[in-house]
Amino acid sequence: MKKLKLESVDIVRKNIEIIGSLFPNVITEARDDKGIIKKGINFELLKQELSGDVIGGEESYEFNWVGKRAALVEANKPIRKTLRPCIEESKDWETTGNLYIEGDNLDVLKLLQESYLNGIKMIYIDPPYNTGKDFIYNDDFKIDKNHYNERIAVCDNEGRRLFSNTKTNGRFHSDWCSMIYPRLRLARNMLKEDGVLFISISDQEIDNLKKICNEVFGEENFLADIIWNSTKSVTNTAIISVSHTHNLVYFKSLDYFVKHRERFRFPENGEGFDNPDNDPRGKWKADPFQVGGWRPNQQYEIVNPNTGVVYKPNANCSWKNDYRKFQELLKDQRIIFGKTGEGGPLRKRYIWEAETRGKVAKTIWDDIETTTNGTQLIKKLFAGLDVFDNPKPVELIKRFLQLATDPDEDSIILDFFSGSATTAHAVMELNSEDKGNRKFIMVQLQEPCAQNSEAFKAGYKNICEIGKERIRRVGEKLLADKSDKEEVNRQDVGFRVLKVDSTNMNDVYYAASDYHQSMLSELESNIKKDRTDLDLLYGLILDWGLPLSFSHRSETIEGVTVHIIAQGSLAACFENRISEPVIRELAKRNFQRVVFRDSCFAGSAAKINVEAIFKLLAPNTTIKVI
C-alpha cells in the first residue's frame, strides 16, 4: 500500500519531465544549493533546439558529469593507510603468491601503486551495474550533512558512509561515474605494457563506461565489446527480455598486440581437424582460399583439375596468396577442391600450424555458461547454501584468462570488485588444467551480508568471508582431484589475507603547550601500540614498492627475530635492543635493504656505529630506521 505524500506537486520536476519527453538530449544532472544531485535542463542546448539558427558559443567534444573534477582529485589524493597481514585467515602464508585484500578498493589501488606499477597482466572487474539497488563505495560526494544522513545506506565499522544509489535517488549516472573513474585511472597504472582489461557491465552504464575507458585508456586501445549470452531464460513481463551482458576489452597498448597477435588468442583445441586422406603431415582443416579485399596481384583464374571448372575471386575479394605462392601450394598438395574434389579451391591448415597461431576470438559468446550456472556452482560448493546472488560463471573468466595470459608466464590477475571470488576460482582451476603459474589479487569491501540471508545464518558476516571460504574449498577440491603428488605440491591454492587499516605510525595532534608529564609514556614510540612486527614489515614492503607476495621467513640470530623477504631483498628487525654481533651478521649477508626500529639503538652513537659497520662490510646495502 502506497503512502500519501502529503505535499504539493513539484512543478519544476514535472516541467523537467515534460521537456525531457520532448528533448531527451537537454536533460542533465546538477547539484542544487544543498549539494543534492538532481535532474536539470541544459538551457544552452534547449535554446538550440528551439532555434533555426546556430546559437553562439564554443563547442568541444568531451565527456563530463557532475563531480568529475572531484573524482580526479580523489584519484590523485594520497592516503595515510596501510595493509595489515592476517595470517590466521590465510592459507599457506609462507609459500603462496596469491593475495586476498579486504577494504575499499580505491584505498587498495592507491596502496598498491608502487608495488605493482606496470606489473599486472590482466584485470577483470564486474562493478556494480547501477540498477537502483547496487552497493556503491564510500566515496565523498560533498553533500549537505542532513541530506548525507538521509541518503545513507549503511556504515562500515569506522562509521564511514557506504553509499547506495537507490531508485529513489533516480539512478543518477554522475555518482556512478564518479565511483568508477578514479579506480580505472589507478588501475591503468598497474597494467603491464601487454596488459589487458576486461569489464563486465549491463546496458545501464555501458555508454558511460566506454566513454570513461576511452578517456583513461585511450580510444585507440579499445579492442571490442564481447557480447555474452548471460541468461537463457525469458522474462515474459518485459517488452524485450534482456539476455546479454557487455564485456569491454581494452589494451594498455594496442600497438603491442598488433605486432604480437598470437599473444591474444585462444589455445587451439583441435576441433574440426581430421586426416581423411592419411596425410603424413598430420590432421588438417580446409580453410577458404578466398579473402575479402581487392588486391591486384591476387586476382587470377584457378581451374579445378577434376572438373575443368574455372574459379575467380568474388567482387571485392582476392585469393589468399599470389599466383606464385598458389603454384607452390598446389605442388605441395595443400590445395584441395572440396571434400569430393568437385568444388572450389581450399587450403589445408595443419593442426601444428594452428597450435602455434592459436584461435581468434569472436565478439559473440553464446556457447558459454550462464549466470544461472554460476549460481548453481557456488551453491554446490557450499553444500546447497545460497550464499551469493548471480556470480559470474567460472568458464567466462577462464575464457578471458586463456585470451590474455600464458601458462608459461608468471602472470598476475587483479580483480578489485572480487565479490564471491569467481576470478580466483577461475585462476586456480585453469592453472590446474594447463599447469600454469598465474597468481591472483582479489580486493573486496567488507560488505555485510543481510541478516535474513542464508549466508549470514550460516555464519558468514560479510562477502569477504564468503570469498575466502570459496577459495579454500576450491583449492581443497582441486588438490583432491589430482593423483600426481608432484602436481599437488606444485599447485598454489593458498592466499595471504591483508586488510586496509590506518597508518602504523602515531599521529601527533597536540601543540607544544598541550603536552604534560602523564603523556610521556605514550610518546616514547612513534608506532601505534596495537601494531605487530608483521604490521610494520608489510607497511615497509608497501613503502619500498615491493610485491606483497614475495616469500617471507623469520630467522633467529643471537636471540632476536629477523624477517627476511625474497631471499634477501629486505631484512627487518624490530627488537628493542640489538647487539653488535647481530648487526655484523646482517651486514655480512649483504641484503639489498635492512630496516631497524628506532628503539633498536641506545642513542645516536649506536646508530653511527651501525652505519660504520655496514659501510665496511656491506657498502651497497640501503639502511633505514622507522
C-alpha positions, -999 to +999 in steps of 0.1 A: +000+000+000+015+034-011+018+062+015+003+096+009+029+122+001+010+149+019+028+176-001+020+196-032+032+186-067+068+195-075+060+217-106+096+222-116+103+185-116+072+178-136+081+205-161+116+190-165+100+156-172+078+172-199+107+189-216+127+157-213+100+138-232+102+163-260+140+168-260+158+140-242+192+154-251+188+185-230+183+166-197+214+168-175+224+163-138+234+191-115+237+198-077+212+221-060+221+246-033+221+217-007+246+196-027+220+171-039+223+158-075+190+163-094+179+162-129+181+196-147+180+213-180+209+223-202+194+256-213+220+263-240+210+230-257+174+238-252+178+272-269+195+255-298+166+230-301+141+260-303+162+280-328+166+276-365+200+293-364+232+283-348+234+297-313+268+312-304+293+297-280+323+274-282+318+237-289+341+209-279+339+171-279+342+160-242+326+137-217+316+154-184+294+149-154+288+164-120+317+156-097+343+146-124+369+170-113+364+160-076+368+123-088+401+132-105+413+149-073+402+118-053+423+096-076+454+117-070+449+123-033+474+104-010+461+084+020+477+076+053+467+040+054+484+006+053+477-031+048+478-053+079+485-090+074+461-116+088+479-149+090+451-167+109+427-162+080+452-170+053+462-203+037+498-214+031+511-179+041+548-186+037+546-202+002+516-187-016+518-160-043+481-151-041+466-122-022+431-115-008+428-079+003+399-066+024+389-029+022+377-001-001+393-008-035+401+029-040+423+027-009+438-006-020+446+006-056+464+036-041+484+014-017+494-010-045+506+017-069+543+013-062+544-024-056+525-033-088+533-004-111+533-019-147+531-053-131+496-067-137+490-088-168+452-089-166+425-070-148+389-083-147+362-064-129+324-069-125+315-035-110+280-025-097+256-021-126+238+009-112+204-008-114+190+011-085+199-013-057+236-018-062+261-013-034+283+017-041+315+025-024+321+051+003+333+080-019+326+115-007+301+133-029+303+166-010+267+169+001+249+187+029+250+168+063+213+165+066+209+151+031+240+130+037+222+113+066+190+109+045+209+090+018+230+068+040+225+031+032+249+016+058+281+025+075+313+004+080+329-003+113+346+031+113+314+049+107+323+058+071+294+061+046+287+033+022+265+049-004+237+030-021+224+045-054+188+036-049+157+040-071+146+070-051+179+086-059+169+084-096+197+060-106+219+090-112+248+084-136+270+111-121+275+092-088+283+060-106+308+077-130+325+094-100+328+060-084+344+041-113+365+069-128+393+072-102+395+034-098+401+029-135+427+057-136+447+040-108+442+005-124+457+016-157+490+025-140+492-011-128+488-028-161+519-041-179+526-029-215+510-061-227+482-059-201+445-064-208+414-051-191+380-068-191+349-052-176+315-068-174+286-043-175+249-041-183+231-017-207+225+007-178+261+022-178+277+007-209+277+041-228+292+060-199+317+032-191+330+031-226+335+069-227+354+068-194+376+039-206+382+058-238+394+087-218+415+067-193+430+041-217+427+059-250+401+053-276+428+037-298+433+010-272+397-002-273+396-037-287+360-050-286+327-053-268+322-090-263+285-098-260+279-128-237+246-146-238+244-144-200+209-159-195+188-184-214+156-177-195+130-152-208+113-125-188+077-127-201+067-094-184+094-075-203+089-057-236+122-072-247+138-098-225+175-089-219+197-119-224+231-104-227+260-088-208+286-065-223+323-072-217+345-043-227+381-052-237+409-026-235+446-030-240+473-010-222+489-008-257+471-019-288+503-014-308+519-042-289+492-067-298+491-055-335+528-068-336+521-098-314+486-110-324+494-145-313+496-133-277+458-127-276+444-160-289+426-190-275+446-222-274+437-245-303+417-275-291+418-294-324+381-292-330+373-297-367+407-311-376+409-345-392+431-366-416+407-383-441+435-387-467+461-400-443+483-370-450+517-378-433+519-342-421+490-349-397+455-336-391+443-307-411+413-284-417+403-269-450+402-231-449+387-209-476+412-198-502+393-166-508+397-135-486+380-101-485+396-071-501+407-065-537+445-070-544+457-068-580+484-094-576+459-119-561+434-119-590+438-149-613+419-179-625+420-213-608+410-244-628+397-274-609+417-303-625+390-328-617+361-309-633+376-282-655+355-255-638+372-221-637+371-201-605+377-164-600+375-144-568+342-127-560+337-090-564+359-070-539+377-103-529+410-119-537+427-152-534+446-157-502+480-158-520+496-145-552+498-169-582+534-179-575+526-190-539+494-207-552+516-228-575+538-238-546+508-248-525+493-268-553+526-287-559+528-293-521+493-308-522+480-282-499+452-270-522+421-292-524+389-288-542+362-295-517+356-328-499+347-346-531+373-329-553+345-312-573+343-278-555+362-245-554+398-242-540+405-246-503+438-246-485+449-272-459+459-258-425+476-284-402+470-288-365+506-279-357+503-246-375+470-238-357+485-246-323+513-221-329+490-193-340+461-200-317+424-194-322+409-160-329+382-148-306+348-136-318+326-108-302+295-130-297+298-157-270+267-178-268+285-211-262+294-205-226+278-210-192+252-185-180+247-167-147+225-195-136+254-219-139+275-196-118+248-196-091+245-234-092+282-239-089+287-218-058+256-233-042+271-268-048+305-256-034+287-245-002+268-277+002+234-264-011+236-230+007+225-199-013+254-177-001+258-153-031+234-140-058+243-142-095+281-147-095+297-148-129+303-184-142+339-197-139+340-206-176+336-169-186+366-158-166+386-187-177+380-178-213+393-142-206+423-158-189+430-180-219+430-150-242+451-127-221+476-149-202+501-176-210+505-207-187+543-204-191+544-169-176+540-157-140+510-136-148+493-116-120+455-112-124+438-084-104+400-082-096+392-053-074+354-060-073+360-096-062+325-104-050+324-142-043+360-146-057+350-162-090+382-148-106+403-166-080+384-198-086+390-194-124+427-188-120+433-218-098+411-241-120+429-230-152+463-234-136+453-269-126+443-277-162+472-263-181+499-264-154+500-226-154+516-204-127+491-175-127+486-155-094+456-136-083+450-104-062+414-102-050+401-070-035+367-068-018+350-043+006+337-059+038+301-056+026+278-071+053+255-100+045+218-093+051+208-107+084+179-127+069+202-143+042+213-179+042+249-168+042+245-148+075+226-176+091+255-200+082+280-177+099+293-155+071+291-120+083+303-103+051+311-110+015+349-113+022+342-143+044+323-160+016+351-152-009+379-166+013+359-197+021+352-203-016+389-201-024+397-226+004+370-251-008+381-248-045+417-254-035+409-284-015+388-299-043+415-293-069+441-310-048+418-339-040+412-344-078+449-348-085+467-381-084+502-369-092+519-359-060+543-336-078+514-317-093+498-314-058+529-299-043+533-275-072+497-262-073+493-229-054+459-229-038+468-206-009+464-169-003+476-142+020+449-121+037+457-084+042+433-057+055+432-020+050+438+000+082+451+033+094+488+040+092+511+022+116+526+055+128+512+076+156+495+108+147+505+139+166+477+163+172+490+184+202+505+218+203+537+221+224+518+238+252+493+209+254+519+183+264+521+172+301+541+147+321+515+119+320+517+118+282+554+110+281+550+072+281+526+074+252+552+094+232+581+071+237+573+053+204+562+067+171+544+034+163+509+026+174+507+002+204+484-023+187+508-029+157+529-061+155+562-068+138+543-082+108+522-050+105+554-029+104+571-054+079+542-052+054+540-015+058+576-013+048+571-036+018+544-012+006+566+018+012+595+003-006+573-008-035+580-045-032+554-071-042+533-083-013+536-119-025+573-121-020+585-151+001+587-143+038+605-162+065+617-154+101+651-164+115+665-161+150+700-145+152+717-142+186+682-144+202+665-117+181+640-122+153+649-111+118+623-111+090+637-119+056+618-111+024+625-126-010+658-143-002+675-111+009+656-084-009+648-070+025+657-078+061+640-062+090+645-064+128+622-046+152+636-057+186+641-031+213+678-037+216+702-052+191+737-063+199+767-056+177+771-093+167+736-093+152+744-061+132+776-076+119+758-109+109+732-089+090+759-068+073+779-099+062+748-113+043+747-083+020+710-078+020+697-052-005+678-034+022+679-035+060+654-018+083+655-013+121+632+002+146+644+034+162+642+018+196+667-008+185+695+016+194+705+032+227+713+065+211+729+084+183+763+068+189+748+033+184+733+044+151+766+058+139+783+026+148+757+006+127+763+028+097+801+023+101+797-015+102+775-016+071+798+008+053+827-016+059+810-049+054+781-041+030+786-007+014+757-014-012+731-022+014+704+005+020+697+011+057+666+027+071+651+033+105+614+037+115 
